């Protein structure tokens, strides 16, 4: 089963008016993880939301979620000087290359590149969440659950695959995003009602 290579992501900031960082969206999954606020030496001021510009975003560990899915943990380390609050779901888009099949009259199949920079905005998991308070240098995380595709096993699977090269991550209630490298192949379900790839809420701790 393919998985992402665990690396420290390079953090690049760009402005995006196209990415939503909403917190009420719901996608697939029924897990309801427990959440709690991180303790902090200094109370966060009301409305002091953590911004993407103050978060160092890195890939952490991953493990088999069962049912063919994999869970990739992504850490959010706060680099600001005053405590802030993060609550809800990050906006996550996958950027990658898609493929299509050309089927000849004799039945032979040729796989060709279709879109080298396809963008897929992921759904949110159905899950409860609570605000997380981050002190300077504290870390929270969220989990990206994905259904991998195998481009070498079956041409039909390859046609639906997205060979991801980057993730765009937007903090809740923010419009800035970070781009981090991620090299995996995901089953492309961007038109599915209940896709097997989705994002969970921000949780305390690394």
C-alpha positions in Angstrom: 0.0 0.0 0.0 1.5 3.4 -0.9 2.0 6.0 1.7 3.5 9.5 2.0 7.2 9.9 2.8 7.4 11.6 6.2 9.4 14.7 5.7 9.7 18.2 7.2 7.7 20.4 4.9 9.0 23.6 3.5 6.7 26.4 4.5 5.7 28.9 1.9 3.1 31.6 2.3 0.9 32.9 -0.4 -2.4 34.7 -0.4 -5.5 32.9 -1.5 -9.0 34.2 -1.9 -10.2 30.9 -3.3 -9.6 28.7 -0.3 -12.2 28.6 2.4 -11.2 27.9 6.0 -14.8 27.2 7.2 -15.5 25.2 10.3 -19.0 23.9 9.7 -18.4 21.8 6.6 -18.9 18.1 7.0 -17.5 15.2 4.9 -17.1 11.5 5.3 -16.2 9.7 8.4 -18.0 9.2 11.7 -15.2 9.4 14.2 -15.8 11.8 17.1 -12.4 12.5 18.7 -12.2 14.0 22.1 -10.8 17.5 22.2 -9.4 19.8 24.9 -7.7 23.1 25.2 -3.9 23.2 25.6 -2.8 24.9 28.7 -1.0 28.2 28.2 0.9 30.5 30.5 -0.9 33.5 29.1 -4.6 33.7 28.3 -5.4 34.2 24.7 -7.4 37.4 24.1 -10.9 36.9 22.9 -10.9 36.8 19.1 -7.2 36.3 18.9 -7.2 33.6 16.3 -4.1 31.7 15.2 -3.1 32.9 11.7 -1.4 30.8 9.0 1.5 33.2 9.0 2.3 32.2 12.6 2.0 28.5 12.1 4.8 26.2 11.1 3.1 23.3 9.3 4.9 19.9 9.0 4.1 16.4 8.0 4.2 14.0 11.0 3.6 10.2 11.2 1.0 8.2 9.4 -0.6 4.8 10.0 -3.1 2.4 8.5 -6.7 3.5 9.3 -8.2 0.2 8.1 -10.6 -0.2 5.2 -7.8 0.7 2.8 -7.4 4.2 4.2 -4.3 5.8 5.6 -4.2 8.6 8.2 -1.5 11.3 7.8 -1.0 13.5 10.8 0.0 17.1 10.1 1.4 19.3 12.9 0.8 23.0 13.4 3.4 24.7 15.6 2.7 28.2 16.8 5.6 30.6 16.2 3.9 33.8 17.5 4.6 35.6 20.8 1.2 35.7 22.3 -1.2 32.8 22.9 -3.8 32.3 20.2 -6.9 30.2 19.6 -7.5 27.8 16.7 -10.9 26.1 16.4 -12.5 23.9 13.8 -11.3 22.5 10.5 -8.4 23.7 8.3 -8.9 24.2 4.7 -6.9 21.6 2.7 -6.4 21.4 -1.0 -4.4 18.7 -2.8 -2.4 19.7 -5.9 -1.3 16.9 -8.2 -1.3 15.3 -11.7 -4.2 13.4 -13.1 -4.3 10.8 -15.8 -6.8 9.6 -18.5 -7.1 6.5 -20.5 -7.1 6.2 -24.3 -8.7 2.9 -25.4 -8.0 1.9 -29.0 -10.4 -0.1 -31.2 -8.4 -3.3 -30.5 -8.9 -2.8 -26.8 -5.4 -1.7 -26.0 -5.1 0.9 -23.3 -2.7 3.9 -23.2 -2.4 6.1 -20.1 -1.7 9.7 -20.7 -1.2 12.8 -18.5 -4.4 14.9 -18.3 -3.8 17.8 -15.8 -0.4 18.3 -14.1 -1.8 20.7 -11.5 -5.3 19.5 -10.6 -6.6 21.1 -7.4 -9.0 19.1 -5.1 -10.5 20.9 -2.1 -11.1 18.2 0.5 -14.3 17.6 2.5 -14.4 17.8 6.3 -14.9 14.8 8.5 -18.1 14.6 10.6 -16.6 15.2 14.0 -17.0 17.4 17.1 -14.3 19.8 18.0 -13.4 22.3 20.7 -11.2 25.5 20.6 -7.5 24.8 21.1 -5.4 27.5 22.8 -1.8 27.5 21.7 1.0 29.1 23.7 4.2 30.2 21.8 6.0 27.1 20.4 3.1 24.8 21.3 1.9 22.3 18.7 -1.6 21.2 17.6 -2.4 18.8 14.8 -5.0 17.6 12.4 -5.4 14.3 10.5 -5.8 13.9 6.8 -7.4 10.6 6.1 -6.9 9.4 2.5 -7.7 6.5 0.2 -4.5 5.7 -1.8 -4.5 4.9 -5.5 -2.0 2.5 -7.1 -0.9 3.8 -10.5 0.9 0.6 -11.3 -1.7 -2.0 -10.5 -4.7 -1.3 -12.7 -5.2 1.2 -15.6 -8.7 1.9 -14.3 -7.4 2.8 -10.9 -4.6 4.9 -12.5 -7.3 6.9 -14.5 -8.8 7.9 -11.2 -5.6 8.6 -9.4 -4.2 12.0 -8.3 -0.4 12.0 -8.0 -0.1 14.6 -5.3 2.9 16.9 -5.2 1.7 19.6 -2.8 -0.9 20.3 -0.1 -2.3 23.8 0.5 -3.3 24.2 4.2 -5.3 27.2 5.5 -5.9 27.8 9.2 -9.5 28.0 10.3 -10.9 31.6 10.0 -8.0 32.6 7.8 -7.4 33.3 4.1 -3.7 32.8 3.9 -2.4 29.3 3.1 0.9 27.3 3.3 2.1 25.0 0.6 3.9 21.8 1.8 5.3 19.0 -0.4 3.6 15.7 -0.2 4.4 12.9 -2.6 1.6 10.2 -2.6 -1.0 8.9 -5.0 -4.6 9.4 -3.9 -7.7 7.9 -5.4 -9.4 10.9 -7.0 -12.9 11.3 -5.8 -13.5 15.0 -6.2 -17.0 14.5 -7.5 -18.0 11.9 -4.9 -20.7 12.6 -2.3 -18.8 10.6 0.4 -15.1 10.6 -0.6 -12.7 8.3 1.2 -10.3 11.3 1.6 -11.2 14.0 4.1 -9.9 16.3 6.8 -10.4 16.1 10.6 -10.6 19.1 13.0 -7.6 20.7 14.8 -6.7 18.8 18.0 -4.3 19.7 20.8 -0.8 18.2 21.0 1.6 16.9 18.5 
